[in-house]
Amino acid sequence: MKNEAVAKALQTLKQRQLAARVEQSQHLEEIAQKLPEVMEVRAKLAQTSVQLSRLILAHQENVEEGVARIRDANLALQAEEKRLLRENGYPEDYLKLNPVCSLCGDTGYQGDRRCRCLEGLIRQNALEGLNRVSSLRLTSFDSFNLSYYSDKYDPQYKVVPREWMSQVLSFCKSYAEQFTPNAKGILMFGETGLGKTHLSLSIASEVISRGYGVAYGSTQDFLRQIEQEHFHPENGGGGTLDQLLDADLLILDDLGAEFSTQFTRTAVYNILNTRLNREKPTILSTNLTWPEMEERYTSRVVSRVYTMFTCLRFIGQDIRQIKAKQKAAGGAG
């Protein structure tokens, strides 16, 4: 997966380089037709480079004086080109090559080191590959329907579910819109079918659209991959754990549904503890109660989550059951 991510990233950079050259070529052709005087200036600019080379190769005694003269001429011609473009309604840099990354010119390297643009593309591609194998699919806030939550006062929770969930929805929207890689984590808890997965993936969709790297999937799927890679490295693949630890945002859906073993419990603790120490946000959704979480993951893990995550309680009736009843009623009618 990592090799594929690198190859795809390098291909993206090649495409960016080509697109920049094509754009520059189109601009040059346009200016040659509309402002031929600009192209004359550019021809003179090219000649200054030739003059400089000849001067250096001639080994004359007054080289410094000649270099200064050529430099002044070059600067004057550059200023003339900018003036002509500006006075005719074009940006001053209209004829320059315009790479996406100004640090490396879309080559992916600064000297012998990878540029951060290449590293970012590799990470993004690796996460996309990881997320493609997830059983989850992204969704949006717009499709979150508050009408499934009762507008009647609930004596058990001492709130009106629809009003409560409206506040939860608003918080999640704000979190996604203001997301930063050191944002606080979120624990979404409550009974099944109340919209935890929907809102966590709505956050993922928004955060991804803003250019951040997000790993999202069911806890069970991720742990199965990590376990497979740990005990059977000869099968190839690998790197899932590193990707989960490095992602700008990690979403572990349905925490507690995985098969509980010493390995999975340790893996969950390692993931949560490492990301907390790195100040990287994680979103957890679970149907477990607090006592059930402590029994499964120990009070040490649950205590860190409780104190360092924003805890959102989901209340209401199972939306899937409501939809099933509505469908049955519609069919009967």
Disulfide bonds with the S-S distance in Angstrom:
none
